[in-house]
């Protein structure tokens, strides 16, 4: 999180929002409790929102007692929404005690209180009479998210390329890719040292990038590459998504999770951030719920979006059902 630079908040960043003495000193020195935080290039952010996500209940209570409106919105959400979305139940309780409204409608019909019903603390707020709560489909999605995240466990996905293909078997996926069985000796050498033959072509389609794993899972199949981005390239995802949908990602160690969606042979969304926790007002109700349920769990997000239901992490962590070699071709158009 970028340092705050405006209205007395210069240098305050990240978990500084949990330091009551620091925040109280800034407020007493004239820092604006309603505005002035600088984040990702935008000035005017509300301190209470950042404290709700990053800080402590004590700081939240201090700021809540000084702001003009505890339910003031920033970037389409209240501070209480930020606390709930970040699974900061302690901060959410402090905000509710200060008068924040858990049932205030916000994005696509969601309120902080209704969103909390889908999370790890569904009893966070008393449900008022007439509040419909979660639909049957939303409750099922929440239960599946808990199962799927637990099944995949603490998967280390750094550097991983992944494509989740709905309703298509591994065998059919291999045929769509015109792939052939990989040489066992080549695979063993790559597992030992994938960087030794990472690329030997000018267009980035050589060496170890041509070998991927393909594995059947309930609901479809996954294409994996522990050392590269090839499963997420358009040349792969467009071919395997014919008549169906494919959610892909590359866990780029330098820039984070880079996702894309291909549907029926066409890339319909790119530069997505699976597991990134974006819940802006431009998303649908289903997308907001998925962003919340899979915050910080990019692989699980892709699996769920494609309707895949792996029972454990082995289809992704490996070894895959089969190793195959892709043909040399243009994978970027």
N, C-alpha and C positions, 0 to 999 in steps of 0.2 A: 504494500500500500504506500502510495506516494506521501511525502511529508506535507503537512498543512502549511500554507504560507500566508493566508489572509486573516484579517480581523483578529489578530492576536494569537493565532494558532500555528505560527511558523515553527517547524521542527517537530510537531506532534504527529506521530505516525504509528500504525500498527497497534501493538499491545501497550503503547503509551496510554491508550484510552482506558486502561485498567488501573492507572496510577492516580488514586484519588488526590493525593497531595499535589501532584503536578497539575492536574486539571483544575482543582480548586484555586491554586495559585494563579493560573492563567485567567480564570474567571474574575478573581479579585483584582487582577491587574487591568481588567477592562476587556478581555476577550469576549466576543459576541457569542452568547449561547445559542443563537438562532441561525448563525451562518458563518461563512468564512473558511470552511475547510476546502483544501485543494486536493482533488483526486482525479487522476487520469486526464489531466488537462482541463477539467471543469472547475471553475471557481464558484463559491457560494454554497457548498455542501453543508449539511446540517450536522453539527457535532453529535447530537443525540443519536442520529442514525449510525454513525461510526462507532460510538460507544456501545450501541445495542448489539452490533456484530462482533466487535473486537474487545470491548472493555469489560468492566466488572459491574455487578449490581449496585455497588456503592457509587460509582461514577455515574451510572445511568440515573440513579435516584437524585444525585446532585444536579445534573443537567435538567432532569425532568422538572425539578422545582424552580428552575430559572427561565425556562423557555416560555414563549408567548402561547404556544399551542403544542401540547404533547402529541397530538395526532397530525401535526403538519406533515405534508408529503414532500418527499424529495425523490426525483426519478420515479415517479408513479407509485411510491410506497411510503407507508408510515414507518417510524422507528420500530414499532411493535412487529410489523411484517418482517423487517430486517432481522430482528432477534429470533423470531420463529423460524425463518428460512435458514438461519445459521445454526439451528438447534441449540440456541442459548436460552434454555428454559429459565435459568436464573434471572437473566436480564428481562425476559418477557414478563415474569412475575413482578419485577420491580416496576416495569412500565404500566402494567395493569393496575398495580397499587397506586400509581400516580395519576390514574384516570384514563389511560389509553383504552380505546374501544376494541376489544378482540373481534367483534362481529361487524366491524365497518366494512362494507363491500369495497373491493379494490379492483383487482385485475381479473377479467374474464369470469366474474362471479365468485372469485375466491375472496375470503376475508382471512386475517391472521388466525382467527379461532378455528375456522373450518380447515385451513391448511394444517394446523396443529393436530387435528384429528387423524391425519394420515401419517404423522411422524412418530417418533419414539416416545413422546409424552402426550398421548391422546386425551388424558384427563387434565391437561394444563389449565383449561378454563371451564367453568360451569357452562353447560349448553343451555341457552335460554329457551323457553317454550316457543314452539313454532319454527325453530332453526332446523332445517332439513338434514344437516350433517352431510356425511358422505353418501354418494349414490352407491348402488351395488357394484357398479363397474369400478368406481374409484376405490372402494374398500378392497376389491379383488386386486387392483393394481398395487395398492399399498402392501398387501400381504405378499404378493409375488416379488415385490422389490426387496422386502426383508429377506425372503428366502434366497433370492438370486445373489444379493450382496454377500450374504453369509456363505453361500455355496462357492463363490469365487474367492472368498477370503482375502488375505493380504497379498493379492497378486502384484508382482513387480512388472509393470508394463512399460518401463522406460525403453525407448527404441523399438517398440513393438509396432508392426503393421498388422491390421486386422480388418477383415470384411465379414460381416454377418449377413448371410443370404437366407431369405425366408422361403420355406417350402420347397427347397431344391436339395437333392441328395448330393453327397460328395462326389459320387461317380458321375452324375450329370454335370456338376460344376467343372470337373476335370475335362470332360468332353467339350464343354463350352469354351474352355480356355485353350483347347488344343494342346494340353499338357501331356507329358510322358513321364513314366516313373523315373525318379531321380536315382542316380548311382549311389549305392550305399556308402561307398568309400568317400565320395564327394560330400555327402551329408555329414559323415563322421568328422571329416576335416573341417567343415564349416562350423559345426557345433564346438569343436575344439578352438577354432580361431576364425570367426566369421569375417574379421576385418582383412584377413590376408588376401582375399579375392573379392573384395567388396564391389569393385567395378573395373572393368577393363575396356570400356567403350566410351566414346565421346558423349553419347546421349543418355548415359546413366542407366543402361539396361543390360549390364554385363555382370559377370562373376556371380557372387552369392545372391544378388537380387533376383536371379532367374529361378531360384529354388524356393518354393513355398510349401507349407503344410496344409492339408485339407482334411477336415474331420466332420463326420456326421454328429449332429446333436438333435435332441427333440425339437422339432419345429423347423429344421433346415440344416445348414452346415456353416462352419466357420473356415475361413482362409487365414492363415497366420504366417508371419515371418518375424522371428524374434529379433532380427538384426536390421530390418529395413522397411521401407514404405510401400513396396510393390503392391500388396493387397489393396491399398487405398487409391491406386492410380486409376484414372478414367478408363484406361485400356483393359483393366480387370473388372472394375465394378459395372461398366456398361454391358459387358458380355454376360456376366453372371446374373444380372438383374432383369433379363428379358422375361416378361410375363410375371414379374414379381418385384420385390424391393430389396435393396442392399444398403445397409448402414456400415460405413467404413471409417477408420481412423488411423492416424499415425501418431504415436506418442513421441513427438519430437523432443529430444532432450534439451534443445536450445529454446524452443518457442512454445512448448506445451502441446496439448492434444489438438490435432488438426483433423476435423471430421468432414464427411460428405455423405450425401444421400443420392443414390441412383434408383430410378424407377423405370421399369420396362425399357431398359437400354439407354436412358437419358439421365444425365446428372442434373437433378432438380434443385439441389442445395449444396453449397460448398462453403468452405471456411467456417464450418460449425465448430463448436467447442463442447463435445460431449463430456458430461460430468463437470462442466465448468460452473454450473449453478446460476446461469443467466435466467432471470424470471421477469423480464421486462413486459410492459403492457402490450407489446406487439405479438406475444405468443398466445396460442389457444389455451383453453382450460386444461386440455389433456397435456399439452407441452409444458405448462407451468407445473403441473403435478409431477411429471417425469423429471423436470429439472430439479425439483425439490427432492424427490425420492432418491435420485442417483447423483446428488451433489458429491463430487470427489470420487465417483466410481464410473469412470469413462467406459470401461469394457462392459460392465453390467448395463449401462445405458444403451450401448449399441445392441447388445443381445436382446434386451427388452423391447427396444424399438422395432426390431425385426421379428419379434415373437419367438425368439429362441429361448429354450429352457434347459440349459446345461445343469447337471446335478452336482458338478464340481468344477474345479479350475483346470482339469487336465486337458480339455480340448484347446485351451489357450496356452497354458503353461507347457504343454507337451509331455511326451512326444505326440505328434499328430497321428491321425489314422493312417495317413500316407504322405510321403514326401514326393513332390512332382517338380519337374522342370518345365518352365514356361518357354514357349518359342520366342526367338528374337523378333520384335516388332516395335512399332511406335506405341507406347503406352500412355502418351500424354494428350492424345487427340481423340 
